[in-house]
Amino acid sequence: MEKLVPYSLYLPEAHIKKLKSMAKNRKASSFIRDALIMALDKTDEYSSGYNKGLKDACGIIKDNPEAGLIAVRGKSLNDILVKQIEILRHEPKCQK
């Protein structure tokens, strides 16, 4: 899994209250992280969600001990599948 680093952020009080209500369901951090990634990568909601789904799938495959035991032509099945899934990633379009 990618290393996450804490970062402090100032927001209006109304937004803080909404985030605190989301935090009860443990969704606030991922919500903020996903929104920032979408904005910084300059992607739309669809591409951002799609790429997050691919990243989550790769994480599950990497962590699967059974798939790590299988090798094809000297490469672990984990690595082969992750490389194939990463090909599907939507890259942000260049801004002119």
C-alpha positions in Angstrom: 0.0 0.0 0.0 1.1 3.5 -0.7 2.5 5.4 2.3 0.0 8.1 3.5 1.4 11.2 5.2 -0.7 13.4 7.5 -1.5 17.0 6.5 -3.3 19.8 8.3 -6.1 21.7 6.6 -8.2 24.7 7.5 -11.8 24.7 6.4 -15.0 26.7 7.2 -16.7 25.6 10.4 -19.8 24.4 8.4 -17.6 22.0 6.4 -15.9 20.8 9.5 -19.2 19.8 11.0 -20.1 17.8 7.9 -16.8 16.1 7.9 -17.2 15.2 11.6 -20.5 13.5 10.8 -18.8 11.6 8.0 -16.0 10.6 10.4 -18.5 8.6 12.4 -18.7 6.2 9.5 -14.9 6.4 8.9 -15.4 8.1 5.5 -14.1 11.6 6.0 -10.4 10.9 5.3 -11.0 8.9 2.2 -13.5 11.5 1.0 -11.0 14.3 1.3 -8.1 12.2 -0.1 -10.2 11.2 -3.2 -11.4 14.7 -3.8 -7.9 16.1 -3.6 -6.4 13.4 -5.9 -9.2 14.1 -8.4 -8.4 17.9 -8.3 -4.6 17.5 -8.3 -4.6 14.9 -11.1 -7.1 17.1 -13.1 -9.4 14.1 -13.7 -13.2 13.9 -13.8 -15.2 12.0 -11.2 -15.6 9.0 -13.4 -11.8 8.6 -14.2 -10.9 9.3 -10.6 -13.3 6.6 -9.3 -12.3 4.2 -12.0 -8.6 4.6 -11.2 -9.3 4.2 -7.5 -11.1 0.9 -8.2 -8.2 -0.3 -10.2 -5.8 0.7 -7.4 -7.9 -1.1 -4.9 -8.0 -4.2 -7.1 -4.2 -4.2 -7.5 -3.9 -3.9 -3.7 -6.1 -7.0 -3.2 -4.1 -9.0 -5.8 -0.7 -7.9 -4.3 -1.8 -9.0 -0.8 -3.2 -12.4 -2.0 -0.8 -15.0 -0.6 -2.2 -17.8 -2.9 -1.6 -15.8 -6.1 2.0 -15.1 -4.9 2.7 -18.8 -4.7 1.9 -19.3 -8.4 4.7 -18.4 -10.9 4.4 -18.2 -14.7 7.7 -18.1 -16.6 9.5 -17.0 -13.4 7.1 -14.2 -12.6 4.6 -14.3 -9.7 0.9 -14.3 -10.7 0.4 -11.2 -8.4 2.9 -9.2 -10.5 1.5 -10.3 -13.8 -2.1 -9.5 -12.9 -1.2 -6.1 -11.4 0.7 -5.0 -14.5 -2.2 -6.0 -16.7 -4.7 -4.0 -14.5 -2.4 -1.0 -14.5 -2.6 -0.8 -18.3 -6.3 0.1 -17.9 -5.6 3.2 -15.9 -7.1 6.5 -17.2 -4.4 9.1 -17.4 -5.2 12.8 -17.1 -5.5 14.6 -20.4 -2.9 17.3 -21.1 -4.0 20.9 -20.4 -3.3 23.4 -23.2 
